[in-house]
Amino acid sequence: MSDRNWPDLAGRIEGRTHILPVRVYYEDTDFSGIVYHANYLRFAERGRSDFLRLAGVNHTELFEGDDPLAFAIHRMQIDFLKPARIDDELEVHTIYRRASGARLEAGQKILRRAGGSLEELWRATVFAACLDSKGRPRRLPDKARIALAPFVEPSSSP
């Protein structure tokens, strides 16, 4: 199914922030009904990937090009603030702070929607590198850098 058939599948971008809705299912929780800590990383990965997709940077195209490229996380700073629980409605908020050279830096939050308000549960700063098929750092392709430019925080753009 394409994004045209299901336009909200990849979330949405508001200003420079990508917002991805996520519902907590039984499979996301531990025996107590609380989201297992590693699943926050999965939710965050979806947010970063869908942001790139909506901005016009496609993982498949990068990897299947003449010079295959991929992103690898090399550092994360994470704060677990409050637990999410089964059936919670969450939003993954992602901003790209830097997209230059071979580096991407993202700020992410996972928030719980309760009534008309949002409560912050988790936050992270994520550092990624663009790598070639041998694992060596490579500059972001011009197409990717240009696609991300409108979304990167102005003080951090190259």
Helices and strands as residue ranges (DSSP letters): E 12-14, E 17-23, G 26-28, H 37-55, H 59-64, E 69-80, E 89-100, E 103-114, E 117-132, H 142-148, G 154-156
